[in-house]
Amino acid sequence: MCLMKSVLLIGPLYPISGNTTQPALDGSSPRIALQQPFVYFGQSYNEIYVNHNGHITFNSPWGIHIPQSFPMYGTRDIIAPFWTIFDNRQTGLVYYKQYTRGNILNQATEDINNYFPQFNFTASWVFVATWHEIPYWLHNNSQTTFQAVLISGGQYSFVLMNYGNISPNRWNVGYDTINSIHYLTVPGSFSSNPSGNYSVFRLNSNVNVPGRCTFNSKTSSSAPMDPLSLDLGGGVNPAVTWRPPVSEQEIGLVRPFTRGI
C-alpha cells in the first residue's frame, strides 16, 4: 500500500485520498485497525477490510465477485456500495482513510444533522473508502467511481454511499447483516438502468442529494426509528420514498420521427 495525493471530486464524493490497496483481481485491503470502534447494527468492530469487488467486510477479507441478492442469511456483516467484479491490475485504485479531527468531521456532522435532525449528532470518527476509476473485469476502458463513508459519534453510526461516474454493468447495492436481521437492497440493483449516463444510483437519492444513499446503522433495538431506512429486515418503510431523478420535459420535434423497422 502507499500514500496517495487527493483526487478531483465528482458529484457528492468526500475527498479521495489516503492509503491504496495492492492491485489484484478479487483483492482486498490489509487488515485496517480502526482508530475508534464502529458499531454496525449492534455489533462493535475494531477492524475492517475494503474489498476490491465493491464491498466492505469486518472480520476477514472477502473476494467474492458475483453479486448476491439480499437477504443472504449468511454469517457476515457486509456493506456493499457497488458489488460487482472489478479488476484494477492495470488501472484504478482503491483508497481508504480514517479521520478523527478536521474538516471531514465537520462535513460529516453537517451532513448527518441535515438528514437526521432529531439526533443532534456530532461525528467523532469518519472512514472513507473510495473505488476510484476502477474498471470492470475484461473491460479495461470502463471507469467507475464510488464511496462508502462510515461515520460514528456517540451512540449512533451512519453510512453514506456516494456515486461519481458509473460505467454500464450489473451489480447489487445495499447492506446485509449476520442472519439478515437487517438488510437493504437499494432500488435499482439488478435492474436494466443501474449505470451509464442515467444511472439510478448517480441520479437518485433518499436524502435529496443526487448520487447519495444514507442509512443509520442502529446501535440497539431501543434506538429511535430511522426515518430514512428503505428496508430493514424485509419491510419497506412506507414513510420513505426513494426519489427518482426529475424526468426531461417533453420536446417538440421540428419534423416527425419515424422509427426504422
Solvent accessible surface area in square Angstrom, and as a share of the most:
residue,aa,sasa,rsa
1,M,139,0.62
2,C,68,0.41
3,L,144,0.72
4,M,65,0.29
5,K,169,0.72
6,S,75,0.48
7,V,35,0.20
8,L,154,0.77
9,L,76,0.38
10,I,95,0.48
11,G,63,0.61
12,P,21,0.13
13,L,8,0.04
14,Y,0,0.00
15,P,40,0.25
16,I,1,0.00
17,S,14,0.09
18,G,2,0.02
19,N,48,0.25
20,T,2,0.01
21,T,3,0.02
22,Q,127,0.56
23,P,54,0.34
24,A,36,0.28
25,L,64,0.32
26,D,50,0.26
27,G,12,0.12
28,S,29,0.19
29,S,6,0.04
30,P,66,0.42
31,R,135,0.49
32,I,12,0.06
33,A,57,0.44
34,L,19,0.09
35,Q,114,0.51
36,Q,57,0.26
37,P,72,0.45
38,F,0,0.00
39,V,40,0.23
40,Y,1,0.00
41,F,24,0.10
42,G,44,0.43
43,Q,91,0.40
44,S,69,0.45
45,Y,17,0.07
46,N,90,0.46
47,E,37,0.17
48,I,0,0.00
49,Y,22,0.08
50,V,0,0.00
51,N,0,0.00
52,H,1,0.00
53,N,0,0.00
54,G,0,0.00
55,H,0,0.00
56,I,0,0.00
57,T,1,0.00
58,F,3,0.01
59,N,101,0.52
60,S,43,0.28
61,P,67,0.42
62,W,46,0.16
63,G,31,0.29
64,I,55,0.28
65,H,59,0.27
66,I,113,0.57
67,P,28,0.17
68,Q,66,0.29
69,S,72,0.46
70,F,15,0.06
71,P,39,0.25
72,M,41,0.18
73,Y,152,0.58
74,G,23,0.22
75,T,118,0.69
76,R,63,0.23
77,D,5,0.03
78,I,0,0.00
79,I,0,0.00
80,A,0,0.00
81,P,0,0.00
82,F,0,0.00
83,W,0,0.00
84,T,3,0.02
85,I,33,0.17
86,F,1,0.00
87,D,12,0.06
88,N,2,0.01
89,R,132,0.48
90,Q,140,0.62
91,T,70,0.40
92,G,17,0.16
93,L,50,0.25
94,V,0,0.00
95,Y,6,0.02
96,Y,10,0.04
97,K,76,0.32
98,Q,32,0.14
99,Y,27,0.10
100,T,57,0.33
101,R,206,0.75
102,G,46,0.44
103,N,123,0.63
104,I,16,0.08
105,L,18,0.09
106,N,99,0.51
107,Q,63,0.28
108,A,0,0.00
109,T,29,0.17
110,E,112,0.50
111,D,18,0.10
112,I,0,0.00
113,N,43,0.22
114,N,99,0.51
115,Y,26,0.10
116,F,0,0.00
117,P,98,0.61
118,Q,95,0.42
119,F,21,0.09
120,N,136,0.70
121,F,8,0.03
122,T,97,0.57
123,A,5,0.04
124,S,44,0.28
125,W,0,0.00
126,V,0,0.00
127,F,0,0.00
128,V,4,0.02
129,A,0,0.00
130,T,1,0.00
131,W,0,0.00
132,H,25,0.11
133,E,66,0.30
134,I,0,0.00
135,P,0,0.00
136,Y,5,0.02
137,W,101,0.36
138,L,128,0.63
139,H,115,0.52
140,N,69,0.35
141,N,155,0.79
142,S,20,0.13
143,Q,84,0.37
144,T,0,0.00
145,T,6,0.04
146,F,0,0.00
147,Q,0,0.00
148,A,0,0.00
149,V,0,0.00
150,L,0,0.00
151,I,0,0.00
152,S,9,0.06
153,G,6,0.05
154,G,86,0.83
155,Q,115,0.51
156,Y,20,0.08
157,S,3,0.02
158,F,0,0.00
159,V,0,0.00
160,L,0,0.00
161,M,0,0.00
162,N,0,0.00
163,Y,4,0.02
164,G,1,0.01
165,N,67,0.35
166,I,5,0.03
167,S,12,0.08
168,P,99,0.62
169,N,53,0.27
170,R,135,0.49
171,W,0,0.00
172,N,0,0.00
173,V,0,0.00
174,G,0,0.00
175,Y,1,0.01
176,D,1,0.01
177,T,8,0.05
178,I,55,0.28
179,N,90,0.46
180,S,7,0.05
181,I,116,0.59
182,H,49,0.22
183,Y,25,0.10
184,L,3,0.01
185,T,47,0.28
186,V,1,0.00
187,P,61,0.38
188,G,17,0.17
189,S,16,0.10
190,F,53,0.22
191,S,38,0.24
192,S,119,0.77
193,N,75,0.39
194,P,5,0.03
195,S,17,0.11
196,G,17,0.17
197,N,121,0.62
198,Y,159,0.60
199,S,0,0.00
200,V,17,0.10
201,F,3,0.01
202,R,74,0.27
203,L,54,0.27
204,N,9,0.05
205,S,4,0.03
206,N,2,0.01
207,V,15,0.09
208,N,109,0.56
209,V,45,0.26
210,P,86,0.54
211,G,0,0.00
212,R,12,0.04
213,C,1,0.01
214,T,0,0.00
215,F,3,0.01
216,N,0,0.00
217,S,0,0.00
218,K,22,0.09
219,T,27,0.16
220,S,52,0.34
221,S,126,0.81
222,S,103,0.66
223,A,15,0.11
224,P,60,0.38
225,M,139,0.62
226,D,0,0.00
227,P,55,0.34
228,L,24,0.12
229,S,4,0.03
230,L,13,0.07
231,D,24,0.12
232,L,41,0.20
233,G,39,0.37
234,G,43,0.41
235,G,48,0.46
236,V,105,0.60
237,N,32,0.16
238,P,132,0.83
239,A,92,0.71
240,V,19,0.11
241,T,89,0.51
242,W,35,0.12
243,R,95,0.35
244,P,94,0.59
245,P,58,0.36
246,V,149,0.86
247,S,94,0.61
248,E,140,0.63
249,Q,160,0.71
250,E,171,0.77
251,I,134,0.68
252,G,69,0.66
253,L,120,0.60
254,V,152,0.87
255,R,196,0.72
256,P,132,0.83
257,F,161,0.67
258,T,123,0.71
259,R,187,0.68
260,G,65,0.63
261,I,210,1.07
